[in-house]
Amino acid sequence: MTRIVQMIAGLALLGGLLVAQPADAQPGREPPGSWRMTCSNVRWDHAIMIADCRDVNGVWSYTRYDTRNGSSPVQNCNGDLLAVSRCDGQPSMRIPGGSWRQEPCDFGRFDGSVLVAYCYDSAGQSREMRWDTAQYYGPLSICNGAFRAGAACPAPPPPAQTTFPSGSWQQTCNNARWEGRLLVATCQTARGSWVRASFDTNLPFFTLTNCDGVLTPSATCGGQNGGQNGGQNGGQSLLPSGNWTESCRNGQVENGVLTTECWHPGRWENTGGRYVWREGSWERHQLNVRGHAGPVSYCDGVISRLPNCP
């Protein structure tokens, strides 16, 4: 009999603990609304629903919504969850996009044209940050603890290097510089023109030679004729002149085809009716130059057999 009484008392105590548990200790119920169409990765911080939602530029934004505000239909207004029937005229429609929404940061308010947000640092502490959208209204990022115009932070500069590899290349090349581990210089070809040449110093080498505008990891150019230091090996031909050498690297001509890598700057692209910022990158290009003795141009991301950009 005593054991039965003890079991009943234990169950009563457990029931009291369950009743006394705060209502927001468990994940809440997802609110209704169209937000599900443009949001994903839903997770919970007690009664706070956290989700990743696309803004008007298609960029994923970190957003939070307190489900204790009620069960009204919720809309995704430019990456911010609001319990409104329409997003038109809402302050969130003025919030700039960009990676700052993923830091994470919570939108606070507007003081005139000044965006006021509360962002968390690595220690989990929230602090107020401001940005005047009248000066720049576009994608924002957080770099070194401050707002910065642009969707991403710039890459840190490579360590300064002052010495260059040995070799005869320095006699016919100038304007040598480092781009990370890449040695870049302007070198003379067999025809006397100047082209951009580069060499990846992560590759094994002892010395470099300018072989008709190509930095070659050897003391000679294989004993072939042509240029200040001889011709190229492997059936390669002379590199064409033109402004392509200002934006392209690692150029070579083999079997009448010019192969090179050209820098394509960052740009806005229209994807499904939304503009998305695409970072700049090196892109591979090929051009048939068989029988072409004139210059080659690189204009607006296209390499062609033209003397100049139109």
N, C-alpha and C positions, 0 to 999 in steps of 0.2 A: 504493500500500500504506500509505504514511504517513497519507494522508487517511482511510482506512478505520479505522486504529487510533485517530485523533483522534475520529472520529464515535462509535466504541464507548466511548471514555473519557468523552465528553460525555454520552451516554445513561446511563452508569453513575453519573455525578455527579448528573444530574437525578433518577434513581431514588432515590439516597441522600437527596436533599433531600425528596422526597415521603415517604419512610419516616420521616425525622427530624421531620416536621411533627407538632406536638402533636395528640393525639386530639381535644381540645376546640376546635380551630381552626375546625371546620366545624359547622353546625347539627346538633343531636342528633336522635334519632328520637323522635317523639311517643309518650309512654307510653300504654298501654291504660287503659280505665276510662270511667266515665260522665261525666267532666268535660267531654267534648266537647259534651254536651247543653246546658250552661249557660255555656260559654265561647266566645270568638271572638277575632279579631284576634291570632292566634298569631305571635310573632316570636322571634328568637333572639339571645342574647348568648353566643356560643360554645356551651357545653353547658347554659347556663341558658335554659330556656323561659319566655318572658314572654307572658302572656295577660290579657285582660279577662274577668272572670267575675262573674256576678250573685250578690249576696248574698241572704239570706232576704227582704229587703225589695224585691228587684228592682233594686237599685242596682248599676251596673257598678263593679267593683273591680279595681284593678291588682294582679296577683299574679305571683310568680316561683317556678319549680320547677327544682331541679338534677337533670337527667336522669341524672347519674352516681350518684344514690342507688339506682338499680336500675330494673327494668322492671315493678315491681308495679303492679296496677291503681290508678289515681289518682282521687280523688273531689274534687269541689268542695264544701268544707265552709264555707259562709257566706262565699264569695268568696276562700277560701284553698285552694290545691292541696295535698293530703296523700296520701301513699301508705298509705291505710288501707282496710279493707273496709267500715267504716261510719263515719258522721260523729258518731253519738251519743256524747256524753261527751268529744268532742275539744275542746281549748282554743279552736279557731277558732270554734266555735259560740257562744262568749261574746263574740267580737269585735264591737263596734258597727259599724254600717254608716255610710254618709255619704261625702262627697266627699274625706275625708282618705285613703281608699284609692286615690285617683286622683292624688295629689300628685307622685310616688308615695311610698308608705311601705311598709315591710316590717314585718309583725308579728313581735315578738320573743318576748315571754313575758308572763305575769301574775305580779306580786308581790302575792299576796292578791287584792284586788279592783282593783288598779292595773294598767292596760294599759300595757305598755312597748313602744314602737315605734321604728323607726329610719327617719327621713325625710330625703329629699334636698332641699337648698336649690338656689337658682338656679345656684350654682357647682358643683353636682354633689357636694357634700360631705354625708355622712350624719351625723346627730346623733340622740342619744336624746331621745325625748319621752314624757311620762307623762300618764295621765288616770285618775282614780279613778272606775270605773264604778259604785261604790256610791252616789256622789253623783248621778250621772246616767247612765242606760244608754239611749242613743238615738243617732240619727245625729250624727256629729261632722264638723266641718270644721276646716281650719287657716287661721286669720286672723292676720296679722301675726306669723307664726312660732310660734304657739301653738295648742293645741287649743281649740275652742270648741263649746259645745252647739248643735246645729242642723246641718241638711244643707248650708247655704250661709252665706257671710259676709254681714253686713249691707251695704247700699249705703252708700257714703261720703256724708256730709251735703253738701248743695249749698252753694256759697259764700254767706256771709251777705250779705244785701241790706237796707239800711236806708231807702232812698228808694222812694217809690211814684209811679206815674204821676199826672199832674195831672188835674184835672177835677172836676165837681160831684158825682161818685160818693161822694167822701169825706164829703159832708154827710148822706147817708142810708145809709151803710155803716159798719160797725165791725169790729173784730177782724181787720184786714187782715194778711196774712202771705204769705210766699213758699213755694211748694212747687216747688223747682227754678225753672223759668222761668214757672211758673203763678202768677198773682196770685189769691189766694183771700180772700174777705171774706164777712161776713154782711150782707145788704142787705135793706132794707124794700121790700115790695110795695105795690100800690095799696090792698089791703085792710088794710094795717097789720101784716101778719105778716112774720116774718123768715125768709129762706131763704139757703142757701149759694150763693154766686155765684163764678164763676171766669172768668179771661180769660188766654189764652195770649199772653204778651207777645212771642212770636216772630213774631206776625202784625203787619202794618203798622198803625200808629195814631199819633195825635197827642195825643189826650185821651180820657178815658173818662167815660161817663154811666151812672147807674143807671136803666135803663128797666124798671120794674116787676120788680125783682129780677134783672135780667140786665145784666151789665157790657157796655156797647156802645161801640165805638170811634168815637164822634162827640161833638160838643158838645151836641146835642139828641137827642130821641127821635123826630124826624120830625114834630113838631107834632101828634101824636095825644094824646088825652086819656087820663088814667088814671095812678094812682100819683103818687109824689113828683115824677117827671120825665116823665110821659107814658106812653102805652101802648107795646106792642111792635109791630113791623112784621111784614109777611109773613104775615098771617093767624094769628099766634100768639095763644094765650090765656094767662090768668093761671096761674102755677105753683101747684099745690096745696100746702097746708101739711102738716105731719107730720114724723116723725123721719127720713124718707128723706133730708132735706137734710143730715143729720149724716154720712152715709156716701157720698153721691152727688155728682156734679159735672156741670157743663155741661147742666143740665136745661132742656128747652124743651117746650112743648105746641103742637102744630100739627095742625089738623083733628081735635081731640079725642084725640090720642094723646100721652102723655108719653114722651119719649125722654131717657135719661140714662145716665151711666156710674157704676157703684157699685163700691166696693171689696169684693172677696171675699177674706177673710183666708186665710192658708195653712191647709192641712188635710191629714189623712191620708185616703187613698182606697184602698178595697179593689179591687185589680185582679187578677183571676184567682186569688183566694185569698191574695194578698200585699198588704201595706199599703205604699203608696208616698207619700212626702211631696210635695205639690204646693204650689209657692210662691203667695203671694197675688198678685192681679192686679186691674186695672180691667176690669169686664165690662159690656157694653152691655145695657140693659134697656128694654123698652117696655111701657106699660100704657095701656089704653083708659080714659080718665077723662071721656068724653063724658057729660054729665048728672050727674057726680059732684061734689058741692060740699064733701065732707068731706075729712079728712086722708088721706094716703097713708103707708104704713109700708114699711120695708125690714127684713126679718127672715130671718136664716139664708140669705142669698143670693137671696131672693125678694122682689120688690116687689109690693105688693097694696093694694087699696082698703080698708084696715083702719085704725081709729084708733090701735091699739097692737099691739105684738107679742104673740102668745098666750103 
